[in-house]
Amino acid sequence: FHVPSLEELAGVLQKGLKENFADAQVSVVDCPDLTKEPFNFPAKGICGKPRIADVGGVPYLIPIVQKEKVYDLNTVAKEIELPGAFILGAGAASSKVLGINAEFIPIVQTKSEKKPAVNGSYIAQINPADKGCLLEKYSSKYTDCEFGLLANLYASEGKPGKVIEVKANGRTGELNFVTCLRQTLEKHYGEKPVGMGGTFIIQKGKAKIHIMPPEFSACPLNTDEDVNNWLKFFEMKAPLICQPVIVSRDPGFDLRVEHTHCFSHHGEGGHYHQDTSPDSVQYLGYFQPAELLFRIDRPQETHLVGRD
């Protein structure tokens, strides 16, 4: 990855956000203590050897699921040469563990020689009772650190340090918050890929969120339309705590260039698409540019369906 200074990045992002939001302020600050409300993460920060891993991919889910694709976050931490890494991001749950398909919101301090893993992840699934969202803490039912099919992960040592704080209010453009950040980076840095991860809160307003159904599709999902008809969409309310993984452009590794999952303390969560209340929406985020990119178990046969 090309790694700009935080100051430079703040300037670039502020300029881009102002084209899509009524009010945008980007500055370099000390990372807040993420073990505190509303995050309650198992690590204090997102600093220290920051890196991004793109594991598996959408082709393992569609057109037809490959259920044998199961991964472990502790193993991923070793593969990205950072055992004990603090990992945030977006992925699919392991249907082997859950017995069903669900959205995975990874928030894990992986195991090191000295300490066992601390799994603060969430699972968002379709509630069999009322077909609404059922959001559960992963560790309330499971003891492993597995996931399935695909994940986009931001990993660091989980340390405090300087980060980029992004405030954006009142969306005036078409782009969602994450796409706006990514396209701003792509426009400015062009051929040089820049990776970024962290966490942001939708503090006010509502958002369009999807959750995959518990049953994998029996018939092949061949188009984006097929995929959208299969997914379940909801409007969920703030505050939502979101974990984005952003790569400004794919340098030829068949990456998913942006992927964001969110959770809340009011029982809602899933895959973030867009806020649905542009006038009242407020975003507050903390980001760090990644130094390294790891591509793990890249699908041999690929396509561009279902990457939204």
N, C-alpha and C positions, 0 to 999 in steps of 0.2 A: 504494500500500500504506500501511496504518497502520504506523508504525515505532516500537514501544515501546523504551524504554531497555533495555540489556542486563541491568541489575540487575532491572528489573521482570519482564522475560521469564524470567529465571532462576527467580524466585520462582513465577511462574505454572506453568512447566514442571515444577518439582520437585513441586509440589502434585499435578499431574495424573499424573505418573509413579508417585507413591507409591500411587495407586489401582490400578495395574496391575503393579507390581514390588515385590518384597520390600524392596529397598533402592534408593534413588535419591538422587543428589546432583547438583545443578546449580549451577555457579558461573561467575563471570566471570574468565577467565584470559588470559594472552598466548597467541596461537596458536602451537602448536609448529611447528618448521621442517618443513614438509611435503615438502621435497626429501629428507628423511632416511627411513630405514626406519620402518615398513613401507610408507609411502605412495610414496616415490620420485616425487613429482609434479614437473612442470617449474616450479612456482612455490612460493614460500616460505609463502604464506598465502592466506586467503580474504577478505581485507579490501580496502576501497577501492571506492567506487561500486557496492555490491552490487545486482544485479538478476536477475530471473528472466525467461526466455523460454520460451514454450510454442509449439513449432513444429509445423505440420502437425497430425496427430492420428490416433487409432485408426480413424476412418472411411476413411482412406486405405489401411488394411491389411485391414479387414473391413467388410462381408461378403466383398468381392472386392478383391484388391490393385490399387493404382494405381501400377505400377512407375515411372512417369515422375516421381513425386514424389521429387526428389533435392535436397539442400541442401548448403551448405558452411559450416563453422563460421567461417571467416574472413569470409564475407559476413554471417553472423548477427551477428558482433561489431560490424560496421559498422552494421547495422540497429538494434542496440540501443544505438547511439551510444557504443560503447566499443571502438574498434579496438585490437587488442593484448590484449583481455580474456583472463583465465584462466578456462576453462570446464570445469565438472564436471556430471555428470548421468546421464541414462538415455535411450536411444533405440534406433532400429533401424539396422542397417548399410545401406549402399547396395548393393542387389543388382546395380546397374549396374557397380560396381567389383568386388565379390566374385564375382558370378555366382550367388550363392545368398543365402538369407535367413539372418540371424544377429542376435544381440543385440549392441548397441554400448554400450560403457562409455566415454563421452567424458571425456578428461583432456587438455585442449589449451591451451597458451599460444598464442593466435592471432597471426598475423603483424602487425607494426606497420611503420611507415616505416623503422625502424632495424633490425629483426630479422625473420628468417623464422620461420614457425610451428614450435613444438616439439610434436609429437604423441605424447603418452604414453598414448594410448587403448588399450583392449583390445577384442577380439572374442571372444564366446563362441558356438560353434556345435556342432551335433551331429557328433561324430566319425564319418565314414563307415565307419571300420574296425570300431569296437566299439559304436557308438551311444551312447557316453558323452559327456562334455563335452570339447570341444577349446577351450582358452583360449589365444589368441595375442596378442602385442603387435602392434598395428596396423602400426606402422612397420617391423616385420620383413618385411612383404610389400608395403606400399603407401606412397605418398609424399604422397597428397592429404589433405584434411581433410573429406571428404564423409560424409554420412549420408543415410538415406532415410526417407520416410513420416512419421516422428514423432520428436520429442525433447522432453524437459523438461530445461531447462538452468539452472544457477546460474552467473552470471558475476560476476567482480570484477576488480580490478586485480592480484590475486594477491599482495597485500602482507601483511606481518606486521601485527599489531594485536590489540586485545582481541576475544575471541570468547566464546561460551557453551560451556562444557565440560559434557557430560552423561555421568554414570555411572549405569547401571541394571543391577542384577543380580537374577536369580531372578524369572521372570515368573509372577505370580499370577493375572493376568486373561487375557481372551480376545484382547485387541488386540495386534497386532504393535507393535514399537518405534516405527515411523514413524507408524502410524495413531494411536497413543497421543499422540504429540507433536502431530499435526495436530488431533485432536479436542479436546485440551486447549486449543489456541489458539482453535478455533472456539467452544468453550463460553465461554471467557473474553471474547473480543473480539467475538463475535456478528456483527453486520452489517459490522464493520470488517475487511476481509481483511488477514491478516498472512502474508507470504511468508518462507520460510526455506530455506537450503541449506547445504551443507558436506560433511562426511565423517564416517563412524563405522566403528568396527571391531567385528565380532562376535569377541570375544577368546577365548571358550570356548563349546563346544557345537556344535550342528549347525543347519542351516537348510534350509527348503524353498525351492528355487530352480527357475525354469523357463527353458528355452531354446526358442526357436521352431525348428520343423523347417526343414531347408534348402530344401524345396519349399513354395511358397505353396499354400494350399488351392485345389484346382480347383473344389470345390463351395462355395457360399456358406456362411459361418459366421454364422448368424443369431441364435444365443443364446449365453449364457455357457457353457452346457454344450457346445455345438459347439466353442467356443474351447478349453475345457479338455481336450476329447478330442483336439484338434489339437496342443496344446502338449505338450512333453516335460518331465516333472517329475523332480527329483532331490533327494536329501538330500545336502547338501555340508557339509564340516567347516570349523571355525574354524582359523586366523584368516581372516576375510573382510573386505575393505575396501570399504565401501559408500558410494555417492554419492547421497544423497536430494535430491529437490526437493519442497518442501511448500508448499501454499497452503491457508490455514485454511478458506476457502470460495470458491466461484466467484462473482465478482460479475457474472456474465452473459456471459463470454467463451468459453464451452464449453471450460473448462480441464480438464486431468487434474490433480486436486488433490494427488495424491501419486504418485511414481514413483521407484523405487530400483533401481539396478543395482550389482553388486559384482564384484570380481576378487580373486585371491589370488596367492600365490607358490608354490602347489602345484598349479596347473593347473585350478582350479575357479572358476566365475563364472557370472553371468547375472542374472536378474530376481528380486529378493528378495521373498518372500511373508511368511515367518514363521519364527521359530526353532522347532525341533522338540524342543528339550531345555530346557523352561521352567525346570526346577530348577537346572540348572548354567549357564545362559546368562549371559554378561557382555557388556554393551555399553559402549563408550567413544566419545563423539562430540564433534565441534567444529562449531558452527553460527553463522550470522550472519543476522540479519533483512535481507531485501531491501528496497530503497527503491522500485524501479520494476518494473512488469510490462509485458512486450511480448508481444503475440499475433501470431504470424507465420503467414501462409497458413492461416487458420482454415477448416476444411471447411464448405462451404455446406450440404451435407446431413449431418446428424449423428445419432447414436444413443448409447446408454449401454452397449452391449455391450462386453465385453473391457477394461474399465477398471481391473480389480483389480490 
